[in-house]
Amino acid sequence: MKRVAVTGVGVLSPLGHSGPAVFEAARTGCSAIRRLDAPFACRLVNALAATVQFEGSDHFEPAKLRILDRMSQFAIVAANRALADSSIDLTVLDRDRAGVFVGTGMGASHTLDDGYRILYGENSDRIKPLTVLMAMHNAAAAWIGMENQLRGPNLTYSTACSSSAVAIGEAWLRVAHGELELAIAGGAEAPLSLGSLLAWASLHTLASEDPNDVSASCKPFARNRSGMVLGEGAAMLVLESWDRAVDRGAVIHGEIIGYGVAMDVGHIARPSVAGQAAAIRAALRAARLDISEVDAINAHGTGTQANDGVETAAIKSVFGVHAKRIPISATKALHGHLLGASGALECVLSLWAMQNRVALPTMHLHLSDPECDLDYVANVAREGLPIRTMLSNSFAFGGTDAVLAMRAAV
């Protein structure tokens, strides 16, 4: 198998619009969680969200904008930024061997909400003519492929909160096995519509507003955690073989070295230790890493009662006594849960953490939970660490658990 380099990164996130900006915000504990500023916010019990400062009209002509859901807008802009960052010359690329791999959990929730409003709220028999083309989950990947004339695999993964981690992992496999020269891989999500937020609220998984500091409402691994806060955005990577990247003098941000995916088989919405542990072990096998060689972990860390204790137990199950020696970061406390895009954003954060030898902080962790007793890098970043390899966990409703293994560029 070939080594796979990350040579391009494009980000649109609540914490910023570039890898360095997102990393710096996370390193300093700058939370993007706020009260949602939307006309329908008064209909929500806890109107919290992590939003992206973004105007589609700054990036697309009006005619194009009318056929793009917000999720697709995010994905296209992030992909374009990743390609620009990679400095790839598409004119010399074998476009039959270049693919697009996109993950999204909720898809075009704004388009669907708008259609339902017209259909039921206005009792109309007509909705927008291009609703199908806007709402289909593969719209974002299709546009990225068409705009760049990439004729290789164009694939969309929808495995809830692990979607973009699966997309990156599947792209890694294609490049590592020599099937592709290049892949654009990542995820996008725009779930901050009324229908989506009410649906998530009905599951009792969303955080209550912190009475002292709204931005501290998501508290992964803390005893007083009350749930997650939804976020929006996109993150895309350009993957290519290490040798190809070196030959063309590319700047290499890091290396994907393994990917593991496994299935929880107990309950569609309840995580299991066995499923999460199986995914971690699969990533270690693919990366040919011993447990002692893992220097840090970016946890799934949603801040829900169900996930955080199970994830702690899964890490212990795999690493044994070594588990307590591994610094673990949960950055959703700051950027919220981007659902299908979270894995890609957290992959970017992990790449920059390794570059800068920093374990990012798990913010708002002031009350320890006896069930969550590992080293969660509470509240303050840990600088100057010998972090060379990292895992990034992405676990999901529906039970598809995915883990990416990464190495610093050396």
C-alpha angles and dihedrals in degrees: 000000000000125000111251121218129199104225101163135040128184123181140182107175143144088256096051147303103268138046094252093046093050092046094049092049090050093045092054094043096245107167122211094193112120142151106284113257101211134120091246096048091103089067092061125084093213107021097191127142146148106233135190120236096232139140115193091206089066089064109027138047114247094253092053093043091058091064099044126085115217090255092057091046090056092047096049094048092047092048092049090051091049091052091048091048090052092054087216117169103224092189091071095040122108094236092194086067098047120090144183124227117183131176126202130160104191099023118193100359094157092054092047092047090051092049093050091048091055095041099046107013095048094028090230126160092210133064131178110308094229097047093115093052091047097044102045110110094231095056094100095050091045093054093047091051095046096046091052097035092235106166100183125094113328105194137169123200123200110183097139113244095001095053100110094040087055090047092052092044094050091047089050090055092053093049094041091053092049096246092121135034093204140008134191106211137171141082148269135203136178104176100149097110123120095250093049094047093048090049092053091045090055089062091058091231099118121100125252116238113266105242093219103036125015091199090060095057096112111067113175115202093000121129090236096049113139105183145291133306118223120237137182137218145085141259126191133185132199110221125192137154114287092235093051091049092050093046093055093043095244123172105248116212095187144303134270105219104170148003132199130189129181139164130243105219103188111072134357094232104024120083122227131211092222095054095046092045091050091055092049091049091048091053091049091051093049091048092043089231126154114220089248090061096062107101101182143355132217101211127215083234103166098171093241122132091235101050106041098055092045093048090050090052092047092053090049090048091057103035103032113190090353089067092080091055095058119091108228125198129196108192097176085089085076110028098029125228110309089188107209092013097050096088092055094046091048090048088057091048090050092051092052092043089057092046091053097037091236132139104213118229127255097223129215092024100139101129113057121218116218088217091056102051105150129107102280097170090242117220100323128070116243111227134200098026123155092243109164102145131034141178123215116202124210117178127177153196106259089043104263104141118188133184128188122205118207139183129203116252108267 
